[in-house]
Amino acid sequence: MESFLWVITALLTVQLMFVIWNTAQFPKAVLPDSNSPVQTVHSGQERMTKVSILIPARDEERNIDSCLRSVSQQRAEGLDYEIIVLNDRSSDKTGTIAEEYARKFSRIRVLEGREPAAGWTGKSYACHQLAEEATGDILFFMDADARLEPGALSALTAFATRQGSGIVSGFPRQETETLIEKLVVPMMMYTISCHLPVALVHGTHDPKFAAAHGAALLIHRDTYRDIGGHAAVRSDLVDDMAIVRKAKEGKHPVSLIEMYSWVRMRMYRNGSEVWNGYKKNLFPGVGRNPVIMAGILSIYTILYLVPPLMLLPALFFANDWIIPAILSSVLAMLTKSYSDRKNGLSGYLGLAIALSAGILICIALDSWLSSGSGKGYEWKGRRYL
């Protein structure tokens, strides 16, 4: 066991070094020069870039007001944009609130969504309907629980315009309040920092190196059309990842940028939402591949659960285990804390990496079993197999 713990310590040392390097690779969006309007070349002529901000909203009464407030207050000189909200058959006041904003701001339009067609997930069908109505050169898909910081629209559009085609996305700064939110939600960005070489997202067309967050995803209209839009990923529960993979397969550029400076969000509000939100994404997110899922769960168990579990027996029965058990536990905490800080979050929750990993493993097992048993996943009143 001592040798095994030393191997874990070595692996975690390498992981910490990788995370330090990897988190420095995220491209950054910056505000454009106020004297230089963001322009798009169309039919050989330059004209002002038009952006369509597209917001699917289903039962988002608690979020849609602050979302639309943040979007409608953007000061984007030299930029033409429209805001389209799709009320996806909400059972609450989502549509009413959105309509109130549409009456105040001429840029905002509200659509009433249709029931998803056979074979479509609700989110993809909502985005498909939004894209059909959009007139922009760039389609900016946002979630209703996301908020744009001042200047975000200008900075993100300028980055996407400079890129010329393809997709720009990133992970918003996560706002958390309940304990389970704090323990689980930051693990999303931690896994990216630890396992996805960010430089290869924008440096290669290999779809294996892909990541995106649907709360902030900008895609050029030509790219969207070329890959078949959301119709091409109509049945994928993790539609944002599927869209990015399609783009990379089509040789379109993809950038995963540092998004936390420009977009923030609170994804979930309680333990049930955290559990079910991650549950519907984890096993589908690895392509429902049991070998990949088993490998990931084994790695997380070995790296994050074995060392702290060995501390107590090391103290009483095997003193030669104590140093590697402590070192590996501390390295895991340091890595998580560093990743959290680099992504705009508090670093103190890194101390609870073992608990965070343990909960995530349990959710992943539930996700796996729900798929294998045919039970499927339920989200916002809709069930998916």
Long-range contacts (C-beta under 8 A, 24 or more apart in sequence): 1-310, 1-318, 1-321, 2-318, 2-320, 2-321, 2-324, 4-306, 5-306, 5-307, 5-310, 5-321, 5-324, 5-325, 5-328, 6-324, 8-302, 8-303, 8-306, 8-307, 8-324, 8-328, 9-324, 9-327, 9-328, 9-331, 11-303, 12-303, 12-328, 12-331, 12-332, 12-335, 13-331, 15-194, 15-303, 15-331, 15-335, 16-331, 16-334, 16-335, 16-338, 18-194, 19-193, 19-194, 19-335, 19-338, 19-339, 20-338, 22-193, 22-194, 22-196, 22-197, 22-198, 22-199, 23-193, 23-198, 23-338, 23-339, 23-342, 23-343, 25-197, 25-198, 25-199, 26-170, 26-198, 26-256, 26-257, 26-258, 27-159, 27-202, 27-255, 27-256, 27-257, 27-258, 28-257, 28-258, 28-261, 29-155, 29-156, 29-158, 29-159, 29-168, 29-257, 29-258, 29-259, 29-261, 29-262, 30-155, 30-158, 30-159, 31-151, 31-154, 31-155, 31-158, 32-78, 32-154, 32-155, 32-158, 34-77, 34-78, 36-78, 37-77, 37-78, 37-79, 38-78, 38-79, 38-154, 38-157, 38-158, 38-161, 39-161, 40-137, 40-161, 42-137, 48-78, 48-79, 48-80, 49-79, 49-80, 49-137, 49-138, 49-157, 49-161, 50-80, 50-81, 50-82, 50-135, 50-136, 50-137, 50-138, 51-79, 51-80, 51-81, 51-82, 51-136, 51-137, 51-138, 51-139, 51-140, 51-153, 51-157, 51-218, 52-81, 52-82, 52-84, 52-130, 52-134, 52-135, 52-136, 52-138, 52-139, 52-140, 53-81, 53-82, 53-83, 53-84, 53-140, 53-142, 53-153, 54-84, 54-86, 54-127, 54-130, 54-131, 54-134, 54-139, 54-140, 54-141, 54-142, 55-83, 55-84, 55-85, 55-86, 55-130, 55-142, 55-143, 55-144, 56-86, 56-88, 56-113, 56-123, 56-126, 56-127, 56-130, 56-141, 56-143, 56-144, 57-85, 57-86, 57-87, 57-88, 57-90, 57-94, 57-98, 57-144, 58-87, 58-88, 58-89, 58-90, 58-94, 58-113, 58-122, 58-126, 58-380, 59-90, 59-91, 59-92, 59-94, 59-380, 59-381, 60-90, 60-92, 60-94, 60-144, 60-145, 61-90, 61-92, 61-93, 61-94, 61-97, 62-269, 63-144, 63-145, 64-94, 64-97, 64-98, 64-144, 65-97, 65-101, 66-147, 67-142, 67-144, 67-145, 67-146, 67-147, 68-97, 68-98, 68-101, 68-108, 70-147, 70-148, 70-149, 71-142, 71-148, 71-153, 72-101, 72-104, 72-105, 72-107, 72-108, 73-150, 74-148, 74-150, 74-151, 74-152, 74-153, 74-154, 75-150, 75-151, 75-154, 76-153, 76-154, 76-157, 77-154, 78-154, 79-153, 79-154, 79-157, 81-107, 81-136, 81-153, 81-157, 82-107, 82-109, 82-134, 82-135, 82-136, 83-107, 83-108, 83-109, 84-108, 84-109, 84-110, 84-111, 84-130, 84-133, 84-134, 85-109, 85-110, 85-111, 86-110, 86-111, 86-112, 86-113, 86-126, 86-129, 86-130, 87-111, 87-112, 87-113, 88-113, 88-122, 88-126, 89-113, 89-115, 91-381, 94-144, 109-133, 116-382, 119-234, 119-235, 120-234, 120-235, 121-234, 121-235, 121-236, 121-237, 121-239, 121-382, 121-384, 122-379, 122-380, 122-382, 123-214, 123-239, 124-230, 124-233, 124-234, 124-235, 124-236, 124-239, 125-230, 125-234, 127-230, 127-239, 128-229, 128-230, 128-231, 128-234, 131-224, 131-229, 131-230, 134-221, 136-221, 137-220, 137-221, 138-218, 138-219, 138-220, 138-221, 139-218, 139-219, 139-220, 139-221, 139-224, 140-216, 140-217, 140-218, 141-214, 141-216, 141-217, 141-218, 141-219, 142-215, 142-216, 143-214, 143-215, 143-265, 145-215, 145-265, 145-266, 145-267, 146-172, 146-215, 146-216, 146-263, 146-264, 146-265, 147-263, 147-264, 147-265, 148-262, 148-263, 149-261, 149-262, 149-263, 149-264, 151-262, 152-262, 152-263, 155-262, 156-216, 156-218, 156-262, 157-218, 159-255, 159-257, 160-218, 160-220, 163-253, 163-255, 164-220, 164-253, 165-220, 165-222, 165-223, 165-252, 165-253, 166-219, 166-220, 166-223, 166-247, 166-252, 166-253, 166-254, 166-255, 167-212, 167-217, 167-218, 167-219, 167-220, 167-223, 167-243, 167-244, 167-247, 167-252, 167-253, 167-254, 167-255, 168-217, 168-218, 168-219, 168-254, 168-255, 168-257, 169-211, 169-212, 169-213, 169-216, 169-217, 169-218, 169-240, 169-244, 169-254, 169-255, 169-256, 169-257, 169-259, 170-213, 170-216, 170-256, 170-257, 170-258, 170-259, 170-260, 170-263, 171-213, 171-259, 171-260, 171-343, 172-213, 172-215, 172-216, 172-259, 172-260, 172-263, 172-264, 172-265, 173-259, 173-260, 173-261, 173-263, 173-264, 173-265, 173-343, 173-344, 173-345, 174-264, 174-265, 174-266, 174-267, 174-345, 175-264, 175-265, 175-266, 176-266, 177-266, 177-269, 178-269, 178-270, 178-271, 178-274, 180-270, 180-271, 180-274, 180-275, 180-359, 181-266, 181-268, 181-269, 181-274, 182-349, 183-349, 183-352, 183-355, 183-356, 183-359, 184-274, 184-278, 184-356, 184-359, 184-360, 184-363, 185-267, 185-268, 185-274, 186-339, 186-340, 186-343, 186-345, 186-349, 186-356, 187-356, 187-357, 187-360, 189-339, 189-340, 189-343, 189-345, 190-336, 190-339, 190-340, 192-256, 193-339, 193-342, 193-343, 194-335, 194-339, 198-256, 201-254, 201-255, 201-256, 202-253, 202-254, 202-255, 202-256, 204-248, 205-248, 205-249, 205-251, 206-248, 207-244, 207-245, 207-248, 207-249, 209-248, 210-241, 210-244, 210-245, 210-248, 210-254, 211-241, 211-244, 211-256, 212-240, 212-241, 212-243, 212-244, 212-254, 212-256, 213-240, 213-259, 214-239, 214-240, 215-263, 215-265, 215-267, 216-259, 216-262, 216-263, 217-243, 219-243, 219-247, 220-252, 223-247, 223-250, 223-252, 226-250, 226-252, 227-252, 236-284, 237-280, 237-281, 237-284, 237-377, 237-384, 238-281, 238-284, 238-285, 241-285, 260-343, 260-344, 261-344, 275-363, 275-366, 276-377, 276-378, 276-379, 277-379, 278-360, 278-363, 278-364, 278-367, 279-363, 279-366, 279-367, 279-370, 279-377, 280-367, 280-377, 280-378, 280-379, 280-384, 281-367, 282-363, 282-364, 282-367, 282-368, 283-364, 283-367, 283-368, 283-370, 283-371, 284-367, 284-371, 288-371, 290-368, 290-372, 293-364, 293-368, 296-364, 297-361, 297-364, 297-365, 300-357, 300-360, 300-361, 301-357, 301-361, 303-328, 303-332, 303-357, 304-332, 304-353, 304-354, 304-357, 304-358, 305-354, 305-357, 305-358, 305-361, 307-332, 307-354, 308-354, 329-354
